């Protein structure tokens, strides 16, 4: 019995020793592991733990802003509040959706769908009004939050809208200056390092602060006051003449600087999404719509005849009343017949279609076509705006007799308003044609880039021809159909145009040959005639008047008188 007890004690002692040994062994392993982690691998795991508290985000600098010539803002950045929800934190989803619907004027079902999502962030509405912000703060809804962000704002609203375009939902410029200069305006991107603090707070520092830059600002050639007056006149034309649309361009014919580029109708770039069913309203009528100019084209027809010595301003012809080209008769306006010897100056004064056909016949088709090319009617102007278009003018290129005849008085040949402005710059600028532009300066953080005027052609016509044409156009205003363009004390050179609109150019979907009863009525001119300071084109779509003499011309006169006064231009007499 004693032996058995001794054996049991021995076994107990051996197990106790084994447990003790195991405890000591495990302790040594733990100590060794701690030594390895805390001493040998301290730097590695310290960096790893620190890295778990850090994160990195890409940050883009603010977008550059756009200003008129004298500093008035056209497109700027402003801080505005937006509202978002954290659906997981909203218990009363139906009640919250109902409250938000009333405050934000959003569809209740849309909001309810947002609250049902299983996430922490759902943006509801941007650019909140003060009333919406106040109502949200008073409502104090669980899971509904207000935050601030930098937004694009167009403080002029409808003013100069086609010129500026807008910043789309993807922060990419669309239409107008915002599209053309998107890369220049866009801010430069860099990296920001974020770190979570002990209580969950966030701290930020820049890793590439020098790379995060605001985009360049743009200063325009556009004079705010002239632009405003031009748009005011177009609005009045809508009210009084029921125009379908209109464009006014004011340019310096020596430099190509555009002082005003106005269109009607307009839109509000702040609310561009409301125009989703009428994308054409975003198009710039000066550069993205072609038209048949009518009689404003006659000075360009006259140019090669004078320049090539085929005719002089005093050369005469006998008006036959009608010119038959094959089976197509060409008449004067209202089938008028002008008796006696008619001078080339009188052809422009009275805007005689048969006279223009006569001039083209004296020049010859090849020379006439060559001068149309010289005046830039077959190529884009290269203006610093997006989406510029031109007409192929396929019919006149085919060389048909009737095409040359009708082109001589501005029918059957098409161009954009900005092409016509560029062409007339050669007449007002001694035969030199300039490139039009609207951006005067680009202001970056470290430099200023100024646009330099560019002469496209030194000799579209000779200075003598330009002077002769100018005198003829002064006679149009002093003695012809252009009397309503006169400004007391100044010599004004100009020409009217009333052109029928081809059926194919009408948006109603009608496709057939010939012309409708709709008209484009326009007037183009410059002043002072022999020391031109500005060139104006007024183009109106289907005004409720018979000719441009009663629509576009009075608008030109008002605008020219305003500009002469604004710039304190000395009178001629």
C-alpha positions as CSV (number, residue, x, y, z in Angstrom):
1,X,0.0,0.0,0.0
2,X,2.8,2.4,0.9
3,X,4.5,1.6,-2.4
4,X,1.3,2.5,-4.3
5,X,1.1,5.9,-2.5
6,X,4.8,6.6,-3.3
7,X,4.2,5.9,-6.9
8,X,1.2,8.2,-7.1
9,X,3.2,11.0,-5.4
10,X,6.0,10.5,-7.9
11,X,3.6,10.7,-10.9
12,X,2.0,13.9,-9.4
13,X,5.5,15.5,-9.0
14,X,6.4,14.6,-12.6
15,X,3.2,16.1,-14.0
16,X,3.6,19.2,-11.9
17,X,7.1,19.6,-13.2
18,X,5.8,19.1,-16.7
19,X,3.2,21.8,-16.3
20,X,5.7,24.1,-14.8
21,X,8.1,23.4,-17.6
22,X,5.4,24.1,-20.2
23,X,4.5,27.4,-18.5
24,X,8.1,28.5,-18.5
25,X,8.5,27.5,-22.1
26,X,5.4,29.4,-23.2
27,X,6.5,32.4,-21.3
28,X,9.9,32.3,-23.0
29,X,8.2,32.1,-26.4
30,X,6.0,35.1,-25.6
31,X,8.9,37.1,-24.3
32,X,10.9,36.2,-27.4
33,X,8.1,37.2,-29.7
34,X,7.6,40.4,-27.9
35,X,11.3,41.1,-28.2
36,X,11.2,40.3,-31.9
37,X,8.1,42.6,-32.5
38,X,9.0,45.5,-30.2
39,X,12.7,45.6,-30.6
40,X,13.9,43.9,-33.8
41,X,10.8,44.8,-36.0
42,X,9.8,48.0,-34.2
43,X,10.3,50.3,-37.1
44,X,8.4,48.1,-39.6
45,X,5.3,47.6,-37.4
46,X,5.3,51.2,-36.2
47,X,5.2,52.4,-39.8
48,X,2.5,49.9,-40.6
49,X,0.3,51.0,-37.7
50,X,0.9,54.7,-38.6
51,X,0.0,54.0,-42.2
52,X,-3.3,52.6,-41.1
53,X,-4.2,56.0,-39.8
54,X,-3.3,57.8,-43.1
55,X,-5.1,58.1,-46.4
56,X,-4.5,60.1,-49.6
57,X,-6.9,62.0,-51.8
58,X,-6.4,63.8,-55.1
59,X,-7.3,67.5,-54.9
60,X,-8.0,69.8,-57.9
61,X,-7.5,73.5,-57.8
62,X,-10.4,75.9,-58.3
63,X,-11.5,76.6,-61.9
64,X,-10.4,79.8,-63.5
65,X,-12.9,82.6,-63.8
66,X,-14.1,84.7,-66.8
67,X,-14.4,88.5,-66.9
68,X,-15.5,91.1,-69.3
69,X,-13.0,93.7,-70.7
70,X,-13.4,96.0,-67.7
71,X,-13.5,93.4,-65.0
72,X,-17.3,92.6,-64.7
73,X,-17.7,88.9,-63.8
74,X,-19.2,86.5,-66.4
75,X,-18.3,83.1,-64.8
76,X,-17.0,82.9,-61.2
77,X,-16.7,80.4,-58.3
78,X,-18.8,80.7,-55.2
79,X,-19.3,78.7,-52.1
80,X,-22.7,77.2,-51.8
81,X,-24.3,74.6,-49.6
82,X,-25.7,71.2,-50.6
83,X,-27.7,68.7,-48.7
84,X,-27.1,64.9,-48.3
85,X,-28.4,62.1,-46.3
86,X,-27.0,59.1,-44.5
87,X,-29.7,56.5,-45.1
88,X,-28.4,54.1,-42.3
89,X,-29.0,56.9,-39.8
90,X,-32.5,57.6,-40.8
91,X,-35.1,55.7,-38.8
92,X,-38.3,57.5,-39.9
93,X,-37.8,57.2,-43.6
94,X,-41.3,58.0,-44.8
95,X,-41.6,61.1,-42.5
96,X,-38.1,62.3,-43.5
97,X,-38.9,61.9,-47.2
98,X,-42.1,63.8,-46.8
99,X,-40.4,66.7,-45.0
100,X,-37.5,66.9,-47.5
101,X,-40.0,66.8,-50.4
102,X,-41.7,70.0,-49.1
103,X,-38.5,71.8,-48.3
104,X,-36.5,70.9,-51.4
105,X,-39.4,70.7,-53.9
106,X,-38.3,67.2,-54.9
107,X,-40.4,64.1,-55.7
108,X,-41.3,62.2,-52.5
109,X,-40.9,58.8,-54.1
110,X,-37.4,59.7,-55.4
111,X,-36.5,60.8,-51.8
112,X,-37.9,57.7,-50.3
113,X,-35.9,55.6,-52.6
114,X,-32.8,57.4,-51.5
115,X,-33.5,56.9,-47.8
116,X,-33.9,53.1,-48.4
117,X,-30.4,52.6,-49.6
118,X,-27.8,50.9,-47.4
119,X,-25.0,53.5,-47.3
120,X,-23.9,56.6,-45.5
121,X,-24.0,59.2,-48.3
122,X,-26.6,60.2,-50.8
123,X,-26.5,63.7,-52.3
124,X,-29.9,65.2,-52.7
125,X,-29.6,68.8,-54.0
126,X,-26.9,71.3,-54.7
127,X,-26.8,75.1,-54.8
128,X,-29.4,75.5,-52.1
129,X,-31.3,78.7,-51.6
130,X,-31.2,80.6,-48.4
131,X,-34.8,79.6,-47.7
132,X,-34.0,75.9,-48.2
133,X,-31.0,76.2,-45.9
134,X,-33.0,77.9,-43.2
135,X,-35.9,75.4,-43.5
136,X,-33.5,72.4,-43.2
137,X,-31.7,73.9,-40.2
138,X,-35.0,74.4,-38.4
139,X,-36.3,71.0,-39.3
140,X,-33.2,69.3,-37.8
141,X,-33.9,66.0,-39.4
142,X,-31.9,63.0,-38.2
143,X,-29.5,61.7,-40.9
144,X,-29.8,64.9,-43.0
145,X,-26.7,67.1,-43.3
146,X,-25.6,70.3,-44.9
147,X,-22.1,70.8,-46.4
148,X,-20.4,73.5,-48.3
149,X,-18.7,73.2,-51.8
150,X,-17.3,75.5,-54.5
151,X,-19.8,75.9,-57.4
152,X,-19.7,77.6,-60.8
153,X,-21.9,80.6,-60.9
154,X,-23.0,82.9,-63.7
155,X,-24.0,86.1,-62.1
156,X,-25.2,87.7,-65.3
157,X,-27.8,84.9,-65.8
158,X,-29.3,85.1,-69.3
159,X,-26.7,87.8,-70.4
160,X,-24.1,86.6,-72.9
161,X,-25.2,83.0,-72.3
162,X,-24.2,81.5,-75.7
163,X,-20.9,83.3,-75.4
164,X,-20.0,81.7,-72.0
165,X,-21.6,78.3,-72.3
166,X,-21.7,76.4,-69.0
167,X,-19.9,73.9,-66.7
168,X,-21.6,70.5,-67.1
169,X,-22.4,68.1,-64.3
170,X,-19.1,66.2,-64.9
171,X,-17.2,69.5,-64.4
172,X,-16.3,69.7,-68.0
173,X,-17.1,72.9,-69.9
174,X,-19.8,72.7,-72.5
175,X,-20.5,75.2,-75.3
176,X,-19.0,78.7,-75.5
177,X,-15.9,79.8,-73.6
178,X,-16.3,77.1,-71.0
179,X,-15.9,74.4,-73.6
180,X,-13.3,76.1,-75.8
181,X,-11.0,77.0,-72.9
182,X,-11.8,74.1,-70.6
183,X,-8.2,72.9,-70.3
184,X,-6.9,76.5,-69.5
185,X,-9.7,77.1,-67.0
186,X,-9.4,73.8,-65.2
187,X,-7.4,73.8,-61.9
188,X,-4.3,71.7,-61.6
189,X,-4.4,68.5,-59.5
190,X,-2.2,67.5,-56.6
191,X,-2.2,65.0,-53.7
192,X,-3.4,65.8,-50.1
193,X,-2.4,63.5,-47.2
194,X,-5.1,62.9,-44.5
195,X,-4.6,61.4,-41.0
196,X,-7.1,60.3,-38.4
197,X,-6.6,61.7,-35.0
198,X,-7.2,59.8,-31.7
199,X,-10.8,60.9,-31.5
200,X,-11.5,60.2,-35.2
201,X,-10.8,63.8,-36.2
202,X,-9.1,64.5,-39.5
203,X,-6.0,66.4,-40.2
204,X,-4.8,67.3,-43.8
205,X,-1.5,68.4,-45.2
206,X,-0.3,68.8,-48.8
207,X,2.2,66.4,-50.3
208,X,2.2,68.2,-53.6
209,X,0.9,71.7,-52.6
210,X,2.9,73.3,-55.4
211,X,1.0,71.3,-58.0
212,X,-2.5,72.2,-56.8
213,X,-3.2,75.4,-58.6
214,X,-6.3,77.4,-59.6
215,X,-7.0,77.4,-63.3
216,X,-6.1,80.5,-65.4
217,X,-8.5,83.5,-65.4
218,X,-9.7,84.8,-68.8
219,X,-10.2,88.5,-69.7
220,X,-12.4,89.0,-72.7
221,X,-12.4,91.6,-75.5
222,X,-16.1,92.0,-74.9
223,X,-17.2,95.4,-73.6
224,X,-20.0,94.8,-71.0
225,X,-21.8,98.0,-71.8
226,X,-21.8,97.5,-75.6
227,X,-22.9,93.9,-75.1
228,X,-25.7,94.9,-72.8
229,X,-27.0,97.6,-75.2
230,X,-26.9,95.1,-78.1
231,X,-28.8,92.5,-76.1
232,X,-31.3,95.1,-75.1
233,X,-31.9,96.0,-78.7
234,X,-32.5,92.4,-79.6
235,X,-35.0,92.0,-76.8
236,X,-36.8,95.1,-78.1
237,X,-36.8,93.6,-81.6
238,X,-38.5,90.5,-80.1
239,X,-41.1,92.6,-78.5
240,X,-41.7,95.0,-81.4
241,X,-40.9,93.0,-84.5
242,X,-41.6,89.4,-83.2
243,X,-38.3,88.1,-84.5
244,X,-37.6,84.4,-84.2
245,X,-34.0,85.0,-83.4
246,X,-31.2,87.5,-83.9
247,X,-27.5,88.1,-83.7
248,X,-25.5,91.3,-83.3
249,X,-21.7,91.4,-83.6
250,X,-19.5,94.5,-82.9
251,X,-15.9,94.2,-83.9
252,X,-12.8,96.3,-84.3
253,X,-12.0,95.8,-88.0
254,X,-8.3,96.7,-87.5
255,X,-7.5,94.2,-84.7
256,X,-10.3,91.6,-84.9
257,X,-11.3,92.2,-81.3
258,X,-15.0,91.4,-80.7
259,X,-16.6,94.1,-78.6
260,X,-20.0,92.5,-78.5
261,X,-21.4,89.1,-79.5
262,X,-25.1,89.1,-78.7
263,X,-27.7,86.5,-79.5
264,X,-31.5,86.1,-79.0
265,X,-33.1,84.1,-77.5
266,X,-30.9,83.3,-74.5
267,X,-30.8,80.8,-71.6
268,X,-29.6,80.9,-68.0
269,X,-26.4,78.9,-67.6
270,X,-27.2,78.4,-63.9
271,X,-30.3,76.5,-65.0
272,X,-29.1,74.9,-68.3
273,X,-30.7,71.5,-67.5
274,X,-34.1,73.1,-67.8
275,X,-33.4,73.5,-71.6
276,X,-33.1,69.8,-72.1
277,X,-35.7,69.8,-74.9
278,X,-34.1,72.7,-76.8
279,X,-30.4,72.1,-77.3
280,X,-30.3,74.6,-80.2
281,X,-30.6,77.5,-77.8
282,X,-27.0,76.6,-76.6
283,X,-25.6,77.2,-80.1
284,X,-23.9,80.5,-80.8
285,X,-25.7,82.1,-83.8
286,X,-22.6,84.1,-84.7
287,X,-20.5,81.0,-85.4
288,X,-22.8,78.0,-85.5
289,X,-25.6,79.1,-87.9
290,X,-25.2,79.7,-91.6
291,X,-27.5,82.0,-93.6
292,X,-27.9,83.5,-97.1
293,X,-27.0,87.1,-96.6
294,X,-28.9,88.7,-99.4
295,X,-27.8,92.2,-100.5
296,X,-25.2,92.8,-97.8
297,X,-23.1,90.6,-100.1
298,X,-23.2,93.0,-103.0
299,X,-20.2,95.0,-101.9
300,X,-18.2,91.8,-102.0
301,X,-19.4,91.2,-105.5
302,X,-18.4,94.8,-106.4
303,X,-14.9,94.4,-105.0
304,X,-13.3,92.3,-107.7
305,X,-14.8,94.5,-110.4
306,X,-13.1,97.5,-108.9
307,X,-10.0,95.7,-107.9
308,X,-9.4,94.2,-111.3
309,X,-10.2,97.4,-113.2
310,X,-13.3,95.9,-114.9
311,X,-15.6,98.7,-113.6
312,X,-15.4,102.0,-111.6
313,X,-17.9,103.5,-109.2
314,X,-19.1,105.7,-112.1
315,X,-19.5,102.9,-114.6
316,X,-23.0,102.5,-115.9
317,X,-25.4,99.8,-117.1
318,X,-29.0,99.7,-118.3
319,X,-31.4,97.9,-116.0
320,X,-33.4,95.4,-118.1
321,X,-35.8,94.7,-115.2
322,X,-35.3,91.0,-115.5
323,X,-32.3,88.7,-116.3
324,X,-33.1,85.3,-117.7
325,X,-30.5,82.6,-116.9
326,X,-31.8,79.6,-118.7
327,X,-35.3,79.0,-117.5
328,X,-34.8,81.1,-114.3
329,X,-35.8,84.8,-114.3
330,X,-34.0,87.1,-111.9
331,X,-35.9,90.3,-110.8
332,X,-35.2,93.3,-108.7
333,X,-37.0,93.7,-105.4
334,X,-40.8,93.9,-106.1
335,X,-39.9,93.6,-109.8
336,X,-38.9,97.2,-110.0
337,X,-37.2,98.7,-113.1
338,X,-34.7,101.5,-112.8
339,X,-34.7,103.7,-115.9
340,X,-31.7,105.4,-117.5
341,X,-28.0,104.9,-117.0
342,X,-27.4,103.4,-113.6
343,X,-23.9,103.8,-112.0
344,X,-22.3,101.1,-109.9
345,X,-22.7,103.4,-106.9
346,X,-26.4,103.5,-107.6
347,X,-26.5,99.7,-107.9
348,X,-25.5,99.6,-104.2
349,X,-27.6,102.6,-103.2
350,X,-30.8,101.1,-104.6
351,X,-29.7,97.5,-104.1
352,X,-30.4,96.4,-107.7
353,X,-30.2,92.7,-108.2
354,X,-29.9,92.9,-112.0
355,X,-27.0,95.3,-111.4
356,X,-25.2,92.8,-109.2
357,X,-25.7,90.1,-111.9
358,X,-24.2,92.6,-114.5
359,X,-21.2,93.2,-112.2
360,X,-20.5,89.5,-111.8
361,X,-20.7,89.0,-115.6
362,X,-18.1,91.7,-116.2
363,X,-15.8,90.0,-113.7
364,X,-16.2,86.5,-114.9
365,X,-17.0,83.4,-113.0
366,X,-13.4,82.3,-112.2
367,X,-12.3,85.7,-110.9
368,X,-15.6,86.1,-108.9
369,X,-15.0,82.6,-107.3
370,X,-11.4,83.5,-106.5
371,X,-12.5,86.6,-104.7
372,X,-15.1,84.8,-102.7
373,X,-12.3,82.6,-101.5
374,X,-10.1,85.6,-100.8
375,X,-12.8,87.1,-98.6
376,X,-12.8,83.8,-96.6
377,X,-16.3,82.6,-97.4
378,X,-15.1,79.0,-97.9
379,X,-13.1,78.7,-94.7
380,X,-13.6,79.0,-91.0
381,X,-12.5,82.2,-89.3
382,X,-10.6,80.4,-86.5
383,X,-12.3,82.4,-83.8
384,X,-11.5,81.2,-80.3
385,X,-15.0,79.7,-79.7
386,X,-16.0,76.1,-80.1
387,X,-18.0,74.3,-82.9
388,X,-17.5,76.9,-85.6
389,X,-19.2,75.7,-88.8
390,X,-19.2,76.8,-92.5
391,X,-21.4,76.0,-95.5
392,X,-20.0,73.8,-98.2
393,X,-21.5,76.1,-100.8
394,X,-21.6,73.2,-103.1
395,X,-23.9,74.7,-105.7
396,X,-21.6,77.6,-106.6
397,X,-18.6,75.3,-106.6
398,X,-20.3,73.3,-109.3
399,X,-20.0,76.3,-111.6
400,X,-23.6,76.6,-112.8
401,X,-24.4,79.9,-114.4
402,X,-27.5,80.4,-112.3
403,X,-25.5,79.8,-109.1
404,X,-23.0,82.6,-109.9
405,X,-25.9,84.9,-110.9
406,X,-27.8,84.5,-107.6
407,X,-24.7,84.5,-105.5
408,X,-23.9,88.0,-106.9
409,X,-26.8,89.4,-104.8
410,X,-26.4,87.0,-101.8
411,X,-28.8,84.2,-102.5
412,X,-27.7,80.6,-103.0
413,X,-24.5,81.3,-101.1
414,X,-24.3,80.9,-97.3
415,X,-22.0,81.9,-94.5
416,X,-22.0,82.6,-90.8
417,X,-22.3,86.0,-89.3
418,X,-18.7,85.9,-88.1
419,X,-17.5,85.1,-91.7
420,X,-19.3,88.1,-93.0
421,X,-17.8,90.3,-90.3
422,X,-14.3,89.1,-91.2
423,X,-14.9,89.7,-94.9
424,X,-16.1,93.2,-94.3
425,X,-13.1,93.9,-92.1
426,X,-11.1,93.9,-95.3
427,X,-13.2,96.8,-96.7
428,X,-13.0,98.8,-93.4
429,X,-9.3,98.1,-92.9
430,X,-7.8,99.2,-96.2
431,X,-7.9,95.7,-97.8
432,X,-6.4,93.8,-94.9
433,X,-8.5,91.0,-93.4
434,X,-8.1,90.2,-89.7
435,X,-8.9,87.2,-87.5
436,X,-11.7,87.7,-85.0
437,X,-11.1,86.8,-81.3
438,X,-12.9,87.2,-78.0
439,X,-10.2,86.3,-75.4
440,X,-7.9,89.2,-74.7
441,X,-5.8,87.9,-71.9
442,X,-5.1,84.7,-70.0
443,X,-3.9,85.3,-66.5
444,X,-2.0,82.5,-64.9
445,X,-0.4,82.5,-61.5
446,X,3.1,83.2,-62.8
447,X,2.4,85.0,-66.1
448,X,-0.1,86.9,-68.4
449,X,-0.6,85.8,-72.0
450,X,-2.0,88.5,-74.3
451,X,-3.7,87.6,-77.6
452,X,-1.9,89.3,-80.5
453,X,-4.1,90.6,-83.4
454,X,-3.5,88.6,-86.5
455,X,-3.8,89.8,-90.1
456,X,-5.0,86.8,-92.3
457,X,-4.4,88.6,-95.6
458,X,-2.6,91.8,-96.4
459,X,-4.3,92.3,-99.8
460,X,-7.7,90.8,-100.2
461,X,-8.3,94.0,-102.2
462,X,-6.1,97.1,-102.6
463,X,-6.3,100.1,-100.3
464,X,-7.6,102.1,-103.3
465,X,-10.5,99.5,-103.9
466,X,-11.3,99.5,-100.1
467,X,-11.5,103.3,-100.2
468,X,-13.7,103.3,-103.3
469,X,-16.0,100.7,-101.8
470,X,-16.2,102.7,-98.5
471,X,-17.2,105.8,-100.4
472,X,-19.9,103.9,-102.3
473,X,-21.2,102.5,-99.0
474,X,-21.3,106.0,-97.5
475,X,-23.4,107.0,-100.5
476,X,-25.8,104.1,-99.7
477,X,-26.4,105.7,-96.2
478,X,-26.4,109.3,-97.4
479,X,-28.4,108.9,-100.7
480,X,-29.7,105.4,-100.9
481,X,-31.9,102.9,-99.0
482,X,-29.6,103.2,-95.9
483,X,-30.7,106.6,-94.7
484,X,-32.1,105.2,-91.5
485,X,-28.5,104.3,-90.5
486,X,-27.3,107.9,-90.5
487,X,-25.7,109.3,-87.3
488,X,-25.6,113.1,-87.1
489,X,-22.1,114.4,-87.4
490,X,-20.6,111.1,-88.7
491,X,-20.0,109.4,-92.1
492,X,-21.4,105.9,-91.9
493,X,-20.7,103.2,-94.5
494,X,-23.2,100.4,-94.7
495,X,-25.4,98.1,-96.6
496,X,-28.8,96.5,-96.1
497,X,-29.8,92.9,-96.9
498,X,-33.1,91.1,-97.1
499,X,-32.8,87.5,-98.1
500,X,-35.5,84.8,-98.5
501,X,-34.9,81.7,-96.4
502,X,-34.6,78.4,-98.3
503,X,-37.1,75.7,-97.4
504,X,-34.3,73.4,-96.5
505,X,-33.1,75.9,-93.8
506,X,-36.4,75.9,-92.0
507,X,-36.6,73.8,-88.9
508,X,-40.2,72.6,-89.4
509,X,-39.0,69.6,-91.3
510,X,-40.2,70.8,-94.7
511,X,-37.8,69.7,-97.4
512,X,-38.3,71.1,-100.9
513,X,-36.6,73.3,-103.4
514,X,-37.0,77.0,-103.5
515,X,-37.6,79.7,-100.9
516,X,-40.2,80.3,-98.3
517,X,-41.8,83.6,-97.3
518,X,-39.5,83.9,-94.3
519,X,-36.7,86.4,-94.5
520,X,-33.3,87.2,-92.9
521,X,-33.0,90.9,-92.6
522,X,-29.6,92.4,-91.9
523,X,-27.5,95.5,-92.0
524,X,-23.7,95.7,-91.8
525,X,-21.7,98.9,-91.6
526,X,-18.8,100.7,-90.0
527,X,-18.0,104.2,-88.6
528,X,-16.5,106.7,-88.9
529,X,-16.4,105.5,-92.5
530,X,-12.8,106.6,-93.4
531,X,-11.3,106.1,-89.9
532,X,-13.3,103.1,-88.8
533,X,-13.4,102.3,-85.1
534,X,-16.0,99.6,-85.1
535,X,-17.9,97.3,-87.5
536,X,-21.4,96.2,-86.7
537,X,-23.6,93.4,-88.1
538,X,-27.3,93.2,-87.2
539,X,-29.0,90.0,-88.3
540,X,-32.7,89.3,-87.6
541,X,-34.6,86.1,-88.3
542,X,-38.0,86.7,-89.9
543,X,-39.0,90.1,-88.4
544,X,-42.5,91.3,-89.2
545,X,-41.3,94.0,-91.6
546,X,-40.9,93.9,-95.3
547,X,-37.2,94.8,-95.5
548,X,-34.1,95.4,-93.4
549,X,-34.6,99.2,-93.9
550,X,-37.3,99.0,-91.2
551,X,-35.8,96.4,-88.9
552,X,-32.1,95.8,-88.8
553,X,-31.1,99.3,-90.0
554,X,-32.7,101.3,-87.1
555,X,-31.1,98.9,-84.6
556,X,-27.7,99.5,-86.3
557,X,-28.2,103.2,-86.0
558,X,-29.0,103.2,-82.3
559,X,-26.1,100.9,-81.5
560,X,-23.6,102.9,-83.7
561,X,-24.7,106.2,-82.0
562,X,-24.3,104.6,-78.6
563,X,-20.8,103.4,-79.3
564,X,-19.7,106.7,-80.9
565,X,-20.8,108.4,-77.7
566,X,-19.4,105.8,-75.3
567,X,-15.9,105.9,-76.8
568,X,-16.0,109.7,-77.3
569,X,-15.1,109.3,-81.0
570,X,-14.6,112.6,-82.7
571,X,-17.3,113.5,-85.3
572,X,-16.5,113.9,-89.0
573,X,-18.3,117.3,-89.3
